[in-house]
Amino acid sequence: MKLYYSPNSPYVRKVLVCAYELGLAGRIELLDSAANPVARDQAIVAHNPLGQVPTLLTDDGGILADSRVICEYLDDLGNGALFPAGRKARWRALADQSLADGMLVATLLTRYETFMRPEALRWPEWIAGQKEKIFSGLAYFNGVAGALAGRVDIGTITLASALSYLDLRAPDLDWRARAPALAVWYAVFEARPSMKATVLGVAPPVPVTPR
């Protein structure tokens, strides 16, 4: 398999953490890319019309885009349980994935507005609205942090990816001060080999044995 990759993408990290947890990381070749919402990488566009990372080229010639789709594909390929089979656990994991992905979207939109958009065209109310989404999400997960303990599924992996992106792109929000119980959970989850091998902003990871 081949994966169009960016070391700063939380969605790529989400996919790679899943791959490590499933023992599939060694089967994925990472392809450098220059994905950008304005100047799109035409090498990616040739496979994925949206030109976004992550985009996965499967061994049987398939093309998959969107981290949610790719993660579920890897879970199926690896006979995993990151998407739980039990009805209650499955919907809990999917709901947590959706909320954490929403926090990621809000963080990305804030980043685009404050970093990529010319200063004269920036919209302070828009930025404030996106930050409120992040804060609301943090408050929710902080309230249920105790129930996150011991879970390794698509919900907790997505949440960890979102929190790591806040560390990378929005350290000024100081999310740990707002969500101390969540910070305790994240410190434990962050110590997993799959997380250590996929730190945002560093060189491509080296396969490790998941635990």
N, C-alpha and C positions, 0 to 999 in steps of 0.2 A: 504494500500500500504506500501511497505517497500523499503527503499533507502539505498544502500551501500554508506557510507558517510565518508568524511575526512574534518575536520574543516579548513584545509589549501587549499582546492581545490577551485579555482575560478569557475570551471564548476559546482561543487556541489552548490556553492553559487548562481550561475545563476539559477539553478533549484529551489532552495528554495525561492529565491526572487519571481520567478513566482508563486510558490505555495502560498505564502503569499498574493500576489496581487490578486490571484484568490479565496482566502478563503479556500484553500485546505490543508494548512500546518498541521492542526490538524488531518488530515487523513493519514499522512505519519509517519511511524515508522522509525527512523534512526538506521541503523545497523553499528556498529563500524567496521572499516576495517584497513588493513595495506597495502593498494595499493602502489606499488612501481614498477618502470619500470625495475628493475633488479630482485629483489626477489618478485615475484608476490604472492598476497594473494589467496590461493587456494579456500577459501570460495567464493570469487567473481568469480573465474575461473569456478567453478561448474555451475554458471548461465550465465556468460559472458566469452566466450573464450579469450577475450582480457584482462580480469582481471583488468578492470579500473573502477574508479568512475567518474561520478555517474552511477550506474546501478539500475534500478527501477524494482521491482517485483510488478506487478499490482494485483488488487483484483481478477481478473478473470484468474489468472495463467500465464499471459503474462510476458515477460522479455524484457525490453527496455534499450538500452545503447546509449550513446552519448547525451550530454546535449541538442543539437538541437532537437533531436527526442523526448526526454522526455518532454521538454518545450512545444512542439507542442501538445503532448498527453495531458498534463495537461490543456492547453488552451482549447482543445476540450472538455475534461471532465468537465471543469468548465464553459463551454459556455462563454469563455472570448473573449477579443479583443486584446490580446497581439500580435497576428498575424492578422493585420488589414484585413478586407474584401475588402476594396477599392483597386483597382489595383495599383494606384500610391503610396498610403501609404504602402501597403503590400510590394512592391518591394523596397521601401526606407528602411523599417524596416529590410528586409532580407539582403539587401546590407550592412547596418550598422552592422548587426549581423556578417556577414562574415568577414568584415574588423576588427571588434573588436576581433573576435575569432582568426584572423591571428596575431594580436598583442599579444594575450594571448599565442599562440603557440611560438612566438618569445621569449617572456619572459620566458616561461618554458624551451625552449631549451638553453637559456642563463644560466638559473639556473642549469640545468643538467650539462652543460659544465664547469661551474665555481665551483660547489659545489659537484657534484657526481663523475665526471671524475677525475682520479688521475692527480695531477698537471703536471706531466711530459708529459701527453698525451693531454693536452689542446691545442686548436687551436685558437690563438688570432684573426686571420682573420675571423673565423667562428663567434666568439663572436661579433666582430665589425659589421659583416653583419646582425646579428639578431638585434642588437641595432639600426641599421639604419632603419630596418622595423618598429620598435617601434616608432622611431622619425618621420618617414614619416606618420605613422598613427596618431600620436598626432598632427602633423601639419595640416593634413586634417580635423580632428574633431575640432581643434581649429578654423579653418576657417569657419566652419558651426555651431559653438556652439549656435548661436542665434536661429537657426532653430530646435535645440534640445529641447528648452524650452517647457514645458507642455506635452511633449511626454512620455508616459509610455507604451512601447512596447518591443518586443524582441530585437530590435536594441539598445535602450537606456539601457535596463537591462544588456545586454552583455557588452556594453561599460563601464558601472559602475563597473561591475565585473572585467573587465580588469584593470581599473584604480586602484581599490582596491588591486589587486594583485601586481601592480607596487609598491604601498605603502608598501606592506608586504615584497616582495622579492627583490625589486630594488630601495630602497629609495635614493641610490646614484645618480640615474638618474635625480632626482629632476624634475619630469615631469611637475609640476605646473609652474615652471619657464619657461619651453619651451612652455606651452600652457595655458596662464593665463585666456583666455576667457573660455576655457574648464574647468578650475579649478573652475570658478564661477558657471558654470552649475552644476558641480559635487557636490559642496557644498550644493546646493539646493536638488538635487536628493538623496544625501546621508542621508538627514534628513527624508526620508520616513520611516514609521514604518517597512516596509519589509526589508529595508537596515539595520536599527538599530538592527533588530532581527537576522541578519545573518552575523555579522562581522567576517571576516576571522581570524582564529587562536584562537577563543574562543569556549566555550562549546556549545553543540547543542542548538538551539533557542527554545524559548517558543512561542506558537502561539499568534499572535496579530490580531487585526481587521484591515484589509487593508483600506486605504482611497483612 
